[in-house]
Amino acid sequence: MGGFGSGDWADLYLRKTSVEQCMSISAKSLNDYGFFAGDKSGVIIWTNAFGEKVGEIKIQTVIGGNGNTTHLELEIGGFVTSRQKIELFSAACNYGGVRYWFLCPAVKDGVYCGNRVTKLFLPPGGSVFGCRQCYDLTYQSCQESHKYDRVFGHIDNVDIDSLSVTQALRLGGL
């Protein structure tokens, strides 16, 4: 009783990594901080709930010859230091301004992704940023949305008319 595989313990090991567990960069946030307006460099630092630093990246914006932002250069710090180049795509908005996207730099199964995305993620133990599809990430709310389906399935199979009042109250039938 209570051994490996009993109950929902195995579920913890079978779950996908969620975006909430990853470090992320957002094109909108970088634009709001002026990284796409010209040559700019800066540092993004991630902290945990206790305020301890868990990771950092150094960002350098590289401007092309025609004045458009062409790519970002990232130096990912932490346990493993690596460098990464992320291409940018921009498009004019209908009511003025410009919107920016990253072109996903990840390679999955030997194929360059190149998806146009607004956020890139670095999962725990990862060394390069990539899109949600490349890392097969999910959202924590998706994993928890059907957490109690088995319990409620048993309740639906119970004949409430044959229960005592106390049993029905415990099952939430009254």
VEXDREN-2710 file (C-alpha; in Angstrom, 1 decimal):
% VEXDREN-2710
k/r/px/py/pz
1/MET/0.0/0.0/0.0
2/GLY/1.3/3.4/-0.9
3/GLY/4.1/2.1/-3.2
4/PHE/5.4/3.7/-6.4
5/GLY/2.7/4.2/-8.9
6/SER/-0.1/4.3/-6.4
7/GLY/-2.3/7.4/-6.2
8/ASP/-1.1/10.5/-8.0
9/TRP/2.6/10.2/-7.0
10/ALA/3.6/9.0/-10.5
11/ASP/1.8/12.0/-12.0
12/LEU/4.5/14.3/-10.6
13/TYR/7.2/12.6/-12.7
14/LEU/5.1/12.3/-15.8
15/ARG/4.1/16.0/-16.0
16/LYS/5.4/18.2/-18.7
17/THR/7.5/21.2/-17.9
18/SER/5.3/24.3/-17.6
19/VAL/6.1/27.8/-18.7
20/GLU/5.9/29.0/-15.1
21/GLN/8.9/26.9/-14.3
22/CYS/11.0/28.5/-17.1
23/MET/12.8/31.8/-17.4
24/SER/11.4/33.8/-20.2
25/ILE/12.0/36.9/-22.3
26/SER/9.2/38.9/-23.9
27/ALA/9.5/41.0/-27.1
28/LYS/6.9/43.4/-25.7
29/SER/8.8/44.0/-22.5
30/LEU/12.1/44.5/-24.3
31/ASN/10.4/47.0/-26.6
32/ASP/8.9/48.8/-23.6
33/TYR/12.4/49.2/-22.1
34/GLY/13.7/50.6/-25.3
35/PHE/15.9/47.7/-26.5
36/PHE/14.6/48.0/-30.0
37/ALA/15.0/51.7/-30.4
38/GLY/18.7/51.6/-30.9
39/ASP/22.0/50.2/-29.7
40/LYS/21.3/49.2/-26.1
41/SER/22.6/46.7/-23.6
42/GLY/21.3/45.6/-20.3
43/VAL/20.9/42.7/-17.9
44/ILE/17.7/40.8/-16.9
45/ILE/17.9/39.1/-13.5
46/TRP/15.4/36.4/-12.4
47/THR/14.7/35.8/-8.7
48/ASN/12.7/33.2/-6.9
49/ALA/10.0/33.8/-4.3
50/PHE/12.7/34.3/-1.6
51/GLY/14.5/37.1/-3.6
52/GLU/17.4/34.9/-4.4
53/LYS/19.0/35.3/-7.9
54/VAL/18.3/32.2/-10.0
55/GLY/19.5/33.4/-13.4
56/GLU/20.6/36.3/-15.5
57/ILE/21.2/37.2/-19.1
58/LYS/23.1/40.1/-20.7
59/ILE/21.3/41.5/-23.7
60/GLN/22.9/43.5/-26.5
61/THR/20.8/44.9/-29.4
62/VAL/22.5/44.9/-32.8
63/ILE/21.2/47.4/-35.3
64/GLY/21.4/46.7/-39.0
65/GLY/22.8/49.0/-41.7
66/ASN/19.4/50.4/-42.7
67/GLY/18.6/51.4/-39.1
68/ASN/16.3/48.4/-38.3
69/THR/16.9/46.1/-35.4
70/THR/18.2/42.8/-36.8
71/HIS/19.0/40.6/-33.8
72/LEU/19.7/40.4/-30.1
73/GLU/22.8/38.8/-28.7
74/LEU/22.3/37.1/-25.3
75/GLU/24.9/35.9/-22.9
76/ILE/23.1/33.5/-20.5
77/GLY/24.7/33.4/-17.1
78/GLY/24.3/31.0/-14.2
79/PHE/25.8/27.6/-13.9
80/VAL/26.6/27.3/-17.6
81/THR/27.5/30.4/-19.6
82/SER/26.5/30.4/-23.2
83/ARG/25.9/32.9/-26.0
84/GLN/22.9/33.0/-28.3
85/LYS/21.8/35.1/-31.2
86/ILE/18.1/35.7/-31.7
87/GLU/16.8/37.2/-35.0
88/LEU/13.9/39.7/-34.8
89/PHE/11.0/40.3/-37.1
90/SER/9.1/43.6/-37.2
91/ALA/5.9/44.7/-38.8
92/ALA/4.1/48.1/-38.9
93/CYS/0.9/48.3/-37.0
94/ASN/-2.3/49.6/-38.6
95/TYR/-2.5/52.6/-36.2
96/GLY/1.2/53.5/-36.2
97/GLY/4.1/52.0/-34.4
98/VAL/6.0/48.8/-34.9
99/ARG/5.5/45.3/-33.4
100/TYR/8.4/43.0/-32.8
101/TRP/8.6/39.2/-32.7
102/PHE/11.4/36.8/-32.1
103/LEU/12.3/34.1/-34.7
104/CYS/12.8/31.0/-32.5
105/PRO/16.5/30.0/-32.7
106/ALA/16.0/26.5/-31.4
107/VAL/16.7/23.4/-33.4
108/LYS/14.4/20.4/-32.7
109/ASP/15.1/17.0/-34.2
110/GLY/17.8/18.6/-36.5
111/VAL/15.4/21.2/-37.9
112/TYR/15.6/24.9/-37.4
113/CYS/12.3/26.2/-35.9
114/GLY/12.1/29.9/-37.0
115/ASN/8.6/30.3/-35.6
116/ARG/7.5/33.9/-35.1
117/VAL/6.8/34.3/-31.3
118/THR/6.5/37.0/-28.7
119/LYS/8.0/35.0/-25.9
120/LEU/11.0/32.7/-25.6
121/PHE/11.6/30.3/-22.8
122/LEU/14.7/28.7/-21.1
123/PRO/13.6/25.6/-19.2
124/PRO/15.4/24.3/-16.1
125/GLY/18.7/22.8/-17.2
126/GLY/18.4/24.3/-20.7
127/SER/21.2/26.3/-22.4
128/VAL/19.3/28.1/-25.2
129/PHE/16.1/30.0/-25.4
130/GLY/13.3/28.5/-27.6
131/CYS/9.6/28.7/-28.2
132/ARG/6.9/26.8/-26.2
133/GLN/6.4/24.4/-29.1
134/CYS/10.1/23.5/-29.4
135/TYR/10.4/22.6/-25.7
136/ASP/6.9/21.1/-25.6
137/LEU/5.9/23.3/-22.7
138/THR/2.4/23.6/-21.2
139/TYR/0.7/25.9/-18.7
140/GLN/0.4/24.9/-15.0
141/SER/-3.4/25.7/-15.2
142/CYS/-3.8/23.0/-17.9
143/GLN/-2.2/20.4/-15.7
144/GLU/-4.4/21.2/-12.8
145/SER/-7.7/21.8/-14.6
146/HIS/-8.8/18.1/-14.5
147/LYS/-7.1/17.2/-11.3
148/TYR/-10.3/16.1/-9.5
149/ASP/-12.1/14.5/-12.5
150/ARG/-11.7/11.0/-11.1
151/VAL/-13.1/12.0/-7.7
152/PHE/-16.1/13.7/-9.3
153/GLY/-16.6/10.8/-11.6
154/HIS/-17.1/8.5/-8.6
155/ILE/-19.6/10.9/-7.1
156/ASP/-21.6/11.0/-10.3
157/ASN/-22.0/7.2/-10.2
158/VAL/-23.4/7.2/-6.7
159/ASP/-27.2/6.9/-6.3
160/ILE/-27.9/9.8/-4.0
161/ASP/-31.5/8.7/-3.2
162/SER/-30.1/5.6/-1.5
163/LEU/-27.7/7.5/0.8
164/SER/-28.3/8.8/4.3
165/VAL/-28.2/12.6/4.8
166/THR/-24.8/12.4/6.4
167/GLN/-23.3/10.4/3.5
168/ALA/-24.8/12.8/1.0
169/LEU/-23.4/15.8/2.8
170/ARG/-19.9/14.3/2.7
171/LEU/-20.2/13.7/-1.0
172/GLY/-21.6/17.2/-1.6
173/GLY/-24.9/15.8/-2.9
174/LEU/-27.2/18.2/-0.8
END
